[in-house]
Amino acid sequence: MNNTPKPTPLTLFGLVLEDANAAERAIVLGGLPAPVRVIWHVIGRPRYARHLRRVRG
């Protein structure tokens, strides 16, 4: 992780959540500390959406 670019873990997390069903997403997100959930919703989700637009068009 030390050599991983900062945005990469958020992109990977987005990939995991994209393939999860609603119950799985709830379990994954529910297991995160509150500050990490906030980071995901405020920074991660929009960044992942931009990534998808670049990759998928």
Secondary structure by P-SEA (a helix, b strand, c coil): ccccccaaaaaaaaaaaaaccaaaaaaaaaaccaaaaaaaacccaaaaaaaaaaacc
